[in-house]
Amino acid sequence: MADVVMETDLKDVKFLRRGKVRDMYEVDDFFLIIATDRVSAFDVVLPNGIPGKGKVLTQISVYWFNQMRDIIENHIIATEVKDFPEVLHKYEEILEGRSMLVKKAETLPVECIVRGYLSGSGWKEYQARGTVCGIRLPGGLVESSRLEEPLFTPSTKAEEGHDVNISFEEMREIVGGDLAERLRETSLAVYRKAREIAERKGIIIADTKMEFGMHEGRMILIDELLTPDSSRFWSARDYQPGKGQDSFDKQIVRDYLLTLDWDQTYPGPQLPDDIVLKTAERYREILEILTK
């Protein structure tokens, strides 16, 4: 399928690492982050990607980073190739729309997760123990219930495998008390502002995760922000507590894979064209709704 960027090869630029979706390079005093069209499910990168997915993720992130400037500084230096160092200009066809030139920040070793609704692993834990990440919640909640107050539930940042939920006290031990407090307060402030903006556009942000780094002694927002890969977006019009909700993300891919006899290990199965096209349309739809 055309127009799918699965990996990058900038031959005269220093390559740093390849994640599930993003490739990272070092250019002068900056990092270059490129969002490819790779798609992962159950922690496995699948053989074929979703056309335009990387551009959607980048454009949504840039939108939200700009919205949050009054709350916290972010890592963006430039998002248009014409503003990148000259060595990158010849790669415009690969980079335009899917890359960010960013500050060199030291990534903090925790994921900052905010949950505004009872869903996913939080719902499973609540059913079993009445808690979410160890936090006791009122009885009588149903799947997809809106929480009275958003929950801050940090996790570790695993280099391989799954992240592990940790308590706020464990987070304090990892990053220090003052920084932990700032991370919690900032994460909740970002989520609350994003939730208000999205609700005016008919979108519910059920939960999200964000990353922070240190740059010249300051805490800043990094990586991606409030994208379909890091958040659950639901239609406010179709929202019905008491069941799972239709999400603007790769749930179409997950649902298809669950119909297969696959043990969720490498190598992943090839996605059929109709699943790829439906997923691409879902990503484009949430981009249009959020940024119009």
C-alpha positions, 0 to 999 in steps of 0.5 A: 500500500502506497504512502506508508513510511515504516522506517527511516534512513537518514544516511548522514544524520546520527541515528539514536534509536527506533521505538515502536512508532518513532525513530530518533536522530541527533542533529547538532544540539537537537533531537529529531523525532520522526513518527512513522506509520508503524502500528503496534498491538499487544506490544508487537509491531505489525508487518504493515502500517497505517497510511498517514498515521505518523502525520496524524500523531505529529499534527495532533501532538503539535496542536496540544503542545501549543494549547498547553504553553500556559501550563508548561514549556514543551520540547518543540523547536520547529515542525517545518522542514524549512526551519530544520538544519540544512542537512535535513532539507533533502529529506523533506519528502520523508520528514514533512508533516511527521517530524519535530526538531526538539530540545535535548531533554533528559527523559524522566523515568516515569509515565504520567497517566491521568484517568478521567473515566473507568476503562481498560485495566482500571475497570478490570481492577475495579471489578476485582478489588474496588480500586484503580492502581490501588486507589479506592473508589466509591462502590457502584461504578460501571464500565466507562463511568466518569470519575468525580475527580481525575486520578493520577496513576503513574507507571514505570517506563519499561525499555522492553515489555509492559510498563508497571503501575506504581504508587505515588509514593513509589514515584516519589522514591524514583524522582524525588518528592518535589518533582513528583508533586510537580509532575502530578499537578502538571499532568492533572492540569494538562488533562483538565484543560484538554478535557474541556477543549475536547468536550466543546468539540464533542470528544471525551478524553477518557484517559491519557499518558504523558512524558516529561523531561528535564532541559537546562534544569526545567521540567518540560513536556516531551514525546507525544501529547494527547494522541490516539496512541497515548489516549482514549478518545470517545464520542460524547454523542455516543457515550453510554456508561455501562459498557465499553466505548468505541474509540478513535484509535487502533481498536479496529486493529486489536479487535481484528487480531483477537479473531485470529489464532495468534499468540501475540508474539513476534512476528505479528500477522499482516493486516488486510487492506480493509482493516488498514483503511478503516483504521487510517480513516479513524485516525484522520477523523479524530485529527479533523475533529480536534484541530478544526 
